[in-house]
Amino acid sequence: MKNLLLSALSIAVLTFTSCSRDEDSNDNNNSITINPADFKGELLSGQSATLDPTQVYNLTGSFIVRGGGTLTIPAGTRIEASGGTACYIAIAQDGLLYVNGTSTNPVIMTSGKPVKATGDWGGLVICGRANTNKGGSTGQTATSEVGDLTYGGTENTDSSGVIRYLRVEYTGAAFNATKEFNGVSLFGVGSGTVFEYIQAFKSGDDGIEFFGGSVNGKYLIALHSEDDAVDFADGYSGTLENVFIKDVAKAGVEGSNNGDNGAATPTTNTTLKNFTILKGALAGTEHGMFLKEGSGKWNCQNIYIDGFTKGLKINAVGVDPNSNSNVDSGFITFNPIYFGASITTNSEYAGTNTTYLTVGSNTGAGNSGSTPTWTTGWTTGL
């Protein structure tokens, strides 16, 4: 998904039990109680809400945390969505999300349908103030295509909160053939945000996608993604570390600079450490990693790829001159990288730099192609 896909429907008003909106302007610490049977609406500036982990929350529409609002989700909380593209959770610029899951008691956002499937609901969207090149230059902001949420700017250390031990399931609701939610979408999210121990399970589009921003991600899992598993673009400048990918329809990792201008600044400049990328049962048509649309700069360490026909995909120089130039110039390196026995071609790249790949044996996200030990207790489907 290359654009934020938020509902065009008007935002429903929360059922508040503590106060009215008229009181909000006079109260900077206004605690709101949310109705678990009808979870939708918005938190405004000065409002906060903490969910009750003993309740199951029925997400019946969109829920947006506006700037100055704070949503806290304790360990063990379960949210079940029941309304397709109308159902998603979004954190606007200056809003805060605290997901306080644990390794034995994660927070779960899932489908509320009796028979669950990919595309049952939207997913989680977070918008921050860090750099994006979507506007074509440093410091630009962009606006979500639907929902009118602004993201981007110059505050690379911006914080959108702390998200730990979160499982997001059965997402990817589609507005049409080209517009779908991901599992988790991060738009211009800053490095002050903690984003660790996240699983995207059964996404109808990408599992986890970074649209610019500088947030770092650790201990990420994308299992059964019907587009790409992990995708970053638009000047993303963070580090992704300890990532396990399995069952992917297109690319295990897709990385771009900018789809409209491969030379746009600020350039995507990312470090990828300790990845295991396995095709699994899905097609994997775009191979292990796709260096796409300018690519930017990649420093890749300890990458394990197996099950695909090709390890890396790079379009021909006539199609994507910027990606090829970045490889030629030594801005994209893999040291070391492992290609499994099923891979007949390490890379489609046909340029002059033959040293950008250092092939060897490595451990990937934990133990080569095996499921990492850090997934125990809080994940599903592995």
Secondary structure, DSSP 8 states (H G I E B T S, - for coil): --S-B---S-------SS--HHHHTT-SSEEE---TTSEEEEE-TTEEEE--TTSEEEEEEEEEE-TT-EEEEETT-EEEE-SBTT-EEEE-TT-EEEEE--SSS-EEEEE-SSS--TTSB--EEEE-SS---TTSSTT-EEE-TBT--EEE-S-TT---EEEEEEEEES---EEETTEE--SEEEES--TTSEEEEEEEEEESS-SEEEES----EEEEEEEEESS-SEEEESS---EEEEEEEEEESS-SEEEES-SS-TT-SS--EEEEEEEEEE-TTS--TT-SEEEETT--EEEEEEEEEESSSEEEEE--TTT-HHHHHHHHTT-EEEEEEEE-TT-SEEE---SS---SEEE----TTTBTTB--GGGTTT----
